[in-house]
């Protein structure tokens, strides 16, 4: 089992930046890939970026340039930084972990609201 806890969400003004964290615990040695997703009101959950356990990071075309993913290996924490926030970035942000067991684990999400 892998447990994921996201944090760092909140209310941010347009044009601002935000750093979200995803802390992994449990059987973290089983994690193959981790990813950041978001779900805006009334929309399906969408992928933002993924990071393999070898460090390869892939960003979706629509967000490349505004987002970056990093990791603190010692703390088993994955980060997502978003700059130049727009109202359409308002969403619940989730992290997920694909594991060697074939199971994908999800965090409970952290709410981001971009509004003036």
N, C-alpha and C positions, 0 to 999 in steps of 0.2 A: 504494500500500500504506500502511496505517495500522498502527502498532504500539501496543498498549495494555499497560501494566504496572500492576497493582493492588498496593497495599501498605497496611499499617496493621492487618492482622488480628492475632489473637492470642487469648489466654485472658483473659476478662473476667468479673468477678463479676456476678451478677444485680443489676439496679438501676444498674449503671454505664453509662458512655457510651463511644463509640468513633468515631473519625474515619478513614474509609478514603479513600485517594487513588487516582486513575487517571490516570497520565501518558500522554499521547498524543504520538506522534512520527511522522515520515514525512510523508505527504501529508495533513496535518491540514486543509488548505484545502478538501478534498473532504468533510469531515464535515458532515452535515446535522443529525443528532440524536445524542445520547449517552444511554445509559441504564444504570441499575444493576439487576442481577438477583441472585438468590440461589438456591442449590439446597441444600436441607436433605437429610440422609441419607434415602434411600428415597423422595424426593419429586421431582417435576419442577421444572425451573428456572422461577422465577416473576419477573415484573417487579416492581420496587419503585418506581422513579421514572424519568422521562425529562426531558431538557432539550434544547430545540431550539437551533439556532445563533443564534436571535434572543433567547434567554434565557427562553423560556417553560418553566416547570417544572410537571410533572404528577406527582402522587403517587397511589399506589393507595389506595383508600378505607381498607383495613384498617390501613395504616401511617401515614396522615396524622396529624400531631401528634407523632409520635415521631421522625420522620426529616426531614432537610433536606438539600438539594443545593446546592452552591455551585461556583464555578469561578474558577480563576486563569487568566485569558486569556493573560497574558504567559508563563506556564509551561505552557500547554496542559494543564492538570490539572483534573480534575473531582473533587469531594469528595462524600462521603456521610457525614453525621453521624447517629448513632442514639443516642438517650437512653433511659433506663429499660429497659435491655436485659433480655430474658427468655430462659430456656433455649430457647424455640422459635425464637429468633433465630440459634441455632447453625446455621451453613451455610457453604458456600463462596460468597463474594460476587464477582460478575463485573461488569465494565463492558463495554459494547458500543458501537460507533459505526456508524451508518448513513451511507453515503457517496453522493455524486452518481454514482458508478460503478455503483450498484445492489448493491454488496457490503456486507455487514455484517461488521465485524471484532470479534473478541472477545479479551479478555485471558485470562490463564491462571488468574485467580482468586486470592483471598486467603482463608484459612480463619479463621473467627471461631467461637470456642467460648465459650459463656456457661455458666459453672458455678461453683459455690462449692467 
